């Protein structure tokens, strides 16, 4: 799956670069969308990202491309590889793990 985001002034820190928290929010949201499209009957919450390392800075007006691929399903969770690109340069990557929960917030099995 691919998705795009435009970096706007409200996404910048005091030095004029993309605030890392916005990038993490977008990564989390896009992983959730991918999981929900594959398992529409599940309720997903994020339980973790394997690492957070920003490889390059990003300025206002940049169009970021997000790729989500290689899902690894477990019994109750799903892990996605998420990469963020500025043109042809990868600026961030991580694995996002989401768990399927029931109405009371308890882990539940992924459907077959």
C-alpha positions in Angstrom: 0.0 0.0 0.0 1.2 3.5 -0.7 0.0 6.8 0.7 1.2 10.4 0.6 1.4 13.4 3.0 2.3 17.1 2.3 4.4 18.7 4.9 2.7 22.0 5.9 3.8 24.9 8.2 1.8 23.4 11.1 3.9 20.2 10.9 7.2 22.1 11.5 9.3 22.5 14.7 10.8 25.8 15.9 13.7 25.3 13.5 11.6 24.9 10.3 11.9 21.1 10.1 9.2 18.4 10.2 8.4 17.7 13.8 9.1 14.0 14.5 5.9 13.5 16.3 3.9 14.2 13.2 5.9 11.7 11.2 5.3 9.0 13.9 1.6 9.8 13.9 1.4 9.4 10.1 3.3 6.1 10.2 1.0 4.8 12.9 -2.2 5.9 11.0 -1.0 4.4 7.7 -0.1 1.1 9.3 -3.6 1.1 11.0 -5.3 1.7 7.6 -3.4 -1.1 6.0 -4.3 -3.5 8.8 -7.9 -2.5 8.7 -8.2 -2.9 5.0 -6.8 -6.4 5.3 -8.8 -7.3 8.3 -12.0 -5.2 8.2 -13.7 -7.0 11.0 -10.9 -6.3 13.5 -10.4 -3.5 15.9 -6.7 -2.6 15.9 -4.5 -0.7 18.4 -0.8 -0.1 18.1 1.4 -1.9 20.6 4.8 -0.8 19.3 7.3 0.3 16.7 10.6 -1.5 16.6 12.8 1.6 16.3 12.6 5.3 15.8 15.5 6.8 13.9 15.1 9.8 11.6 17.6 9.5 8.8 17.1 12.9 7.1 15.4 16.2 7.9 12.3 17.4 6.0 11.3 20.9 5.1 7.9 22.5 4.4 6.4 21.7 1.1 7.9 18.2 0.9 5.6 15.4 -0.4 6.3 12.3 1.6 5.5 8.8 0.2 4.7 6.1 2.7 5.0 2.4 1.7 3.4 -0.3 3.9 4.3 -3.9 3.0 5.3 -7.4 4.2 2.6 -8.1 6.8 3.6 -10.7 9.4 0.5 -12.0 11.0 0.6 -13.7 14.4 -2.2 -15.1 16.5 -3.6 -11.8 17.7 -1.3 -9.2 16.1 0.0 -8.0 12.8 3.3 -6.3 12.0 3.9 -4.1 9.0 7.1 -2.7 7.5 6.6 1.0 7.0 9.0 3.1 5.0 8.9 6.9 4.4 10.4 8.4 1.2 11.3 11.9 0.1 11.5 11.5 -3.7 13.8 8.4 -4.1 15.5 8.8 -0.7 14.3 6.8 2.3 14.1 9.1 5.3 12.5 6.7 7.9 11.6 3.1 8.4 10.2 1.0 11.2 8.0 -2.1 11.9 4.6 -1.3 13.4 2.8 -4.0 15.4 -0.9 -3.7 15.9 -3.0 -6.0 18.0 -6.6 -7.0 17.4 -8.9 -6.3 20.4 -12.5 -7.1 21.3 -15.1 -4.6 22.6 -13.7 -4.7 26.1 -10.1 -4.0 25.0 -8.8 -7.6 25.4 -6.6 -9.3 22.8 -8.5 -11.5 20.4 -7.5 -13.8 17.6 -7.2 -12.5 14.0 -9.8 -14.1 11.7 -8.6 -16.8 9.4 
